[in-house]
Amino acid sequence: MLCDISDPRLTEISGMTASALHPDVMWVHNDSGDSARLYALSLNTCDVVGELTLRNVDARDFEGIARGVDRQGRAVLWVGDIGDNLDSWESVAVYRVREPLTLGVKSVRAAEFRFTYEDRPHNAETILADPNSPQLWIVTKQLASGGIYKLPARLSKSRINIAERVGGVGGLVTDGSMNPNGTGFVLRDYFDAHLYSGSPPGEVTEKFPLPAQIQGEAIAFTATGDSLVIASERDTRLIQIDFPQVAEEPVPPEEVTINYVPLAIGIVGGIVGGIALLTGLISISRRPKARTTGNIKNAE
């Protein structure tokens, strides 16, 4: 454990990313319920050393943060207001702010980019940002399996952008992070971390269990990229994971694990059948109809 978080402002850490400008600092945010604020958290002491308010933003359900660069190569923070538990929002948003050169209590206007998915609305908790360009990806959080969706390389502020599916992932992905050198990324669920090589969708190279947490929802590479840091809602510990940690055996591609309970799917006599053994209560809402696809959609 790196340290123990005691600041009362940090009640439900849901997203985390390493600072590009301030050594040993992570930018974090709470889950829904907080205002549009980001916190600079010291990895050495777990003290909040900075607070950044996005003053033109109504934080509906912040669920992800990533560090990246703008078109001029300047360090920026991308914040994903992408939570959608009922898979029903017509559009969601990502916000871009310049990372402040100095820490402390600050307020800044954010650039807003609204988007939707090419197929239907999704719940998501993960935003991935290329460290060398403004390219973004969103990873959806679904029960059995989610998807990786690529946003347009040049985002529009005036129209609704369309995120296009480029790959699939396992179920219940709660956060992710790009390696600072852009050679891979990590995704986590409530129990395991999955390392990928290359840009999204990439290829899985390793899987390993994470320390037990009450509700593990945050993971990020450190600024040097040689270790990971994890945090959880309702858990005050900030935990560092050093490399290498590898799985003893890879999970077969035809088997998906949900809360460590296999979901077996087979085809018998031409009829697709499935058996799902689940722990907990799951509420599944009616899915909206599919929408017209494309790179950019006019805002209503």
Secondary structure as a PSIPRED ss2 file (coil, helix, strand):
# PSIPRED VFORMAT (PSIPRED V4.0)

   1 M C   1.000  0.000  0.000
   2 L C   1.000  0.000  0.000
   3 C E   0.000  0.000  1.000
   4 D E   0.000  0.000  1.000
   5 I C   1.000  0.000  0.000
   6 S C   1.000  0.000  0.000
   7 D C   1.000  0.000  0.000
   8 P C   1.000  0.000  0.000
   9 R C   1.000  0.000  0.000
  10 L C   1.000  0.000  0.000
  11 T C   1.000  0.000  0.000
  12 E C   1.000  0.000  0.000
  13 I E   0.000  0.000  1.000
  14 S E   0.000  0.000  1.000
  15 G E   0.000  0.000  1.000
  16 M E   0.000  0.000  1.000
  17 T E   0.000  0.000  1.000
  18 A E   0.000  0.000  1.000
  19 S C   1.000  0.000  0.000
  20 A C   1.000  0.000  0.000
  21 L C   1.000  0.000  0.000
  22 H C   1.000  0.000  0.000
  23 P C   1.000  0.000  0.000
  24 D C   1.000  0.000  0.000
  25 V E   0.000  0.000  1.000
  26 M E   0.000  0.000  1.000
  27 W E   0.000  0.000  1.000
  28 V E   0.000  0.000  1.000
  29 H E   0.000  0.000  1.000
  30 N E   0.000  0.000  1.000
  31 D C   1.000  0.000  0.000
  32 S C   1.000  0.000  0.000
  33 G C   1.000  0.000  0.000
  34 D C   1.000  0.000  0.000
  35 S C   1.000  0.000  0.000
  36 A C   1.000  0.000  0.000
  37 R E   0.000  0.000  1.000
  38 L E   0.000  0.000  1.000
  39 Y E   0.000  0.000  1.000
  40 A E   0.000  0.000  1.000
  41 L E   0.000  0.000  1.000
  42 S E   0.000  0.000  1.000
  43 L C   1.000  0.000  0.000
  44 N C   1.000  0.000  0.000
  45 T C   1.000  0.000  0.000
  46 C C   1.000  0.000  0.000
  47 D C   1.000  0.000  0.000
  48 V E   0.000  0.000  1.000
  49 V E   0.000  0.000  1.000
  50 G E   0.000  0.000  1.000
  51 E E   0.000  0.000  1.000
  52 L E   0.000  0.000  1.000
  53 T E   0.000  0.000  1.000
  54 L E   0.000  0.000  1.000
  55 R C   1.000  0.000  0.000
  56 N C   1.000  0.000  0.000
  57 V C   1.000  0.000  0.000
  58 D C   1.000  0.000  0.000
  59 A C   1.000  0.000  0.000
  60 R C   1.000  0.000  0.000
  61 D C   1.000  0.000  0.000
  62 F C   1.000  0.000  0.000
  63 E C   1.000  0.000  0.000
  64 G E   0.000  0.000  1.000
  65 I E   0.000  0.000  1.000
  66 A E   0.000  0.000  1.000
  67 R E   0.000  0.000  1.000
  68 G E   0.000  0.000  1.000
  69 V E   0.000  0.000  1.000
  70 D C   1.000  0.000  0.000
  71 R C   1.000  0.000  0.000
  72 Q C   1.000  0.000  0.000
  73 G C   1.000  0.000  0.000
  74 R C   1.000  0.000  0.000
  75 A E   0.000  0.000  1.000
  76 V E   0.000  0.000  1.000
  77 L E   0.000  0.000  1.000
  78 W E   0.000  0.000  1.000
  79 V E   0.000  0.000  1.000
  80 G E   0.000  0.000  1.000
  81 D E   0.000  0.000  1.000
  82 I C   1.000  0.000  0.000
  83 G C   1.000  0.000  0.000
  84 D C   1.000  0.000  0.000
  85 N C   1.000  0.000  0.000
  86 L C   1.000  0.000  0.000
  87 D C   1.000  0.000  0.000
  88 S C   1.000  0.000  0.000
  89 W C   1.000  0.000  0.000
  90 E C   1.000  0.000  0.000
  91 S C   1.000  0.000  0.000
  92 V E   0.000  0.000  1.000
  93 A E   0.000  0.000  1.000
  94 V E   0.000  0.000  1.000
  95 Y E   0.000  0.000  1.000
  96 R E   0.000  0.000  1.000
  97 V E   0.000  0.000  1.000
  98 R E   0.000  0.000  1.000
  99 E C   1.000  0.000  0.000
 100 P C   1.000  0.000  0.000
 101 L C   1.000  0.000  0.000
 102 T C   1.000  0.000  0.000
 103 L C   1.000  0.000  0.000
 104 G C   1.000  0.000  0.000
 105 V E   0.000  0.000  1.000
 106 K E   0.000  0.000  1.000
 107 S E   0.000  0.000  1.000
 108 V E   0.000  0.000  1.000
 109 R C   1.000  0.000  0.000
 110 A C   1.000  0.000  0.000
 111 A E   0.000  0.000  1.000
 112 E E   0.000  0.000  1.000
 113 F E   0.000  0.000  1.000
 114 R E   0.000  0.000  1.000
 115 F E   0.000  0.000  1.000
 116 T E   0.000  0.000  1.000
 117 Y E   0.000  0.000  1.000
 118 E C   1.000  0.000  0.000
 119 D C   1.000  0.000  0.000
 120 R C   1.000  0.000  0.000
 121 P C   1.000  0.000  0.000
 122 H C   1.000  0.000  0.000
 123 N C   1.000  0.000  0.000
 124 A E   0.000  0.000  1.000
 125 E E   0.000  0.000  1.000
 126 T E   0.000  0.000  1.000
 127 I E   0.000  0.000  1.000
 128 L E   0.000  0.000  1.000
 129 A E   0.000  0.000  1.000
 130 D C   1.000  0.000  0.000
 131 P C   1.000  0.000  0.000
 132 N C   1.000  0.000  0.000
 133 S C   1.000  0.000  0.000
 134 P C   1.000  0.000  0.000
 135 Q C   1.000  0.000  0.000
 136 L E   0.000  0.000  1.000
 137 W E   0.000  0.000  1.000
 138 I E   0.000  0.000  1.000
 139 V E   0.000  0.000  1.000
 140 T E   0.000  0.000  1.000
 141 K C   1.000  0.000  0.000
 142 Q C   1.000  0.000  0.000
 143 L C   1.000  0.000  0.000
 144 A C   1.000  0.000  0.000
 145 S E   0.000  0.000  1.000
 146 G E   0.000  0.000  1.000
 147 G E   0.000  0.000  1.000
 148 I E   0.000  0.000  1.000
 149 Y E   0.000  0.000  1.000
 150 K E   0.000  0.000  1.000
 151 L C   1.000  0.000  0.000
 152 P C   1.000  0.000  0.000
 153 A C   1.000  0.000  0.000
 154 R C   1.000  0.000  0.000
 155 L C   1.000  0.000  0.000
 156 S C   1.000  0.000  0.000
 157 K C   1.000  0.000  0.000
 158 S C   1.000  0.000  0.000
 159 R C   1.000  0.000  0.000
 160 I E   0.000  0.000  1.000
 161 N E   0.000  0.000  1.000
 162 I E   0.000  0.000  1.000
 163 A E   0.000  0.000  1.000
 164 E E   0.000  0.000  1.000
 165 R E   0.000  0.000  1.000
 166 V E   0.000  0.000  1.000
 167 G E   0.000  0.000  1.000
 168 G E   0.000  0.000  1.000
 169 V E   0.000  0.000  1.000
 170 G E   0.000  0.000  1.000
 171 G C   1.000  0.000  0.000
 172 L C   1.000  0.000  0.000
 173 V C   1.000  0.000  0.000
 174 T C   1.000  0.000  0.000
 175 D E   0.000  0.000  1.000
 176 G E   0.000  0.000  1.000
 177 S E   0.000  0.000  1.000
 178 M E   0.000  0.000  1.000
 179 N C   1.000  0.000  0.000
 180 P C   1.000  0.000  0.000
 181 N C   1.000  0.000  0.000
 182 G C   1.000  0.000  0.000
 183 T C   1.000  0.000  0.000
 184 G E   0.000  0.000  1.000
 185 F E   0.000  0.000  1.000
 186 V E   0.000  0.000  1.000
 187 L E   0.000  0.000  1.000
 188 R E   0.000  0.000  1.000
 189 D C   1.000  0.000  0.000
 190 Y C   1.000  0.000  0.000
 191 F C   1.000  0.000  0.000
 192 D E   0.000  0.000  1.000
 193 A E   0.000  0.000  1.000
 194 H E   0.000  0.000  1.000
 195 L E   0.000  0.000  1.000
 196 Y E   0.000  0.000  1.000
 197 S E   0.000  0.000  1.000
 198 G C   1.000  0.000  0.000
 199 S C   1.000  0.000  0.000
 200 P C   1.000  0.000  0.000
 201 P C   1.000  0.000  0.000
 202 G C   1.000  0.000  0.000
 203 E E   0.000  0.000  1.000
 204 V E   0.000  0.000  1.000
 205 T E   0.000  0.000  1.000
 206 E E   0.000  0.000  1.000
 207 K E   0.000  0.000  1.000
 208 F E   0.000  0.000  1.000
 209 P E   0.000  0.000  1.000
 210 L C   1.000  0.000  0.000
 211 P C   1.000  0.000  0.000
 212 A C   1.000  0.000  0.000
 213 Q C   1.000  0.000  0.000
 214 I C   1.000  0.000  0.000
 215 Q E   0.000  0.000  1.000
 216 G E   0.000  0.000  1.000
 217 E E   0.000  0.000  1.000
 218 A E   0.000  0.000  1.000
 219 I E   0.000  0.000  1.000
 220 A E   0.000  0.000  1.000
 221 F E   0.000  0.000  1.000
 222 T C   1.000  0.000  0.000
 223 A C   1.000  0.000  0.000
 224 T C   1.000  0.000  0.000
 225 G C   1.000  0.000  0.000
 226 D C   1.000  0.000  0.000
 227 S E   0.000  0.000  1.000
 228 L E   0.000  0.000  1.000
 229 V E   0.000  0.000  1.000
 230 I E   0.000  0.000  1.000
 231 A E   0.000  0.000  1.000
 232 S E   0.000  0.000  1.000
 233 E E   0.000  0.000  1.000
 234 R C   1.000  0.000  0.000
 235 D E   0.000  0.000  1.000
 236 T E   0.000  0.000  1.000
 237 R E   0.000  0.000  1.000
 238 L E   0.000  0.000  1.000
 239 I E   0.000  0.000  1.000
 240 Q E   0.000  0.000  1.000
 241 I E   0.000  0.000  1.000
 242 D E   0.000  0.000  1.000
 243 F C   1.000  0.000  0.000
 244 P C   1.000  0.000  0.000
 245 Q C   1.000  0.000  0.000
 246 V C   1.000  0.000  0.000
 247 A C   1.000  0.000  0.000
 248 E C   1.000  0.000  0.000
 249 E C   1.000  0.000  0.000
 250 P C   1.000  0.000  0.000
 251 V C   1.000  0.000  0.000
 252 P C   1.000  0.000  0.000
 253 P C   1.000  0.000  0.000
 254 E C   1.000  0.000  0.000
 255 E C   1.000  0.000  0.000
 256 V E   0.000  0.000  1.000
 257 T E   0.000  0.000  1.000
 258 I E   0.000  0.000  1.000
 259 N C   1.000  0.000  0.000
 260 Y C   1.000  0.000  0.000
 261 V E   0.000  0.000  1.000
 262 P E   0.000  0.000  1.000
 263 L E   0.000  0.000  1.000
 264 A E   0.000  0.000  1.000
 265 I E   0.000  0.000  1.000
 266 G E   0.000  0.000  1.000
 267 I E   0.000  0.000  1.000
 268 V E   0.000  0.000  1.000
 269 G C   1.000  0.000  0.000
 270 G C   1.000  0.000  0.000
 271 I E   0.000  0.000  1.000
 272 V E   0.000  0.000  1.000
 273 G E   0.000  0.000  1.000
 274 G E   0.000  0.000  1.000
 275 I E   0.000  0.000  1.000
 276 A E   0.000  0.000  1.000
 277 L C   1.000  0.000  0.000
 278 L C   1.000  0.000  0.000
 279 T C   1.000  0.000  0.000
 280 G C   1.000  0.000  0.000
 281 L C   1.000  0.000  0.000
 282 I C   1.000  0.000  0.000
 283 S C   1.000  0.000  0.000
 284 I C   1.000  0.000  0.000
 285 S C   1.000  0.000  0.000
 286 R C   1.000  0.000  0.000
 287 R C   1.000  0.000  0.000
 288 P C   1.000  0.000  0.000
 289 K C   1.000  0.000  0.000
 290 A C   1.000  0.000  0.000
 291 R C   1.000  0.000  0.000
 292 T C   1.000  0.000  0.000
 293 T C   1.000  0.000  0.000
 294 G C   1.000  0.000  0.000
 295 N C   1.000  0.000  0.000
 296 I E   0.000  0.000  1.000
 297 K E   0.000  0.000  1.000
 298 N C   1.000  0.000  0.000
 299 A C   1.000  0.000  0.000
 300 E C   1.000  0.000  0.000
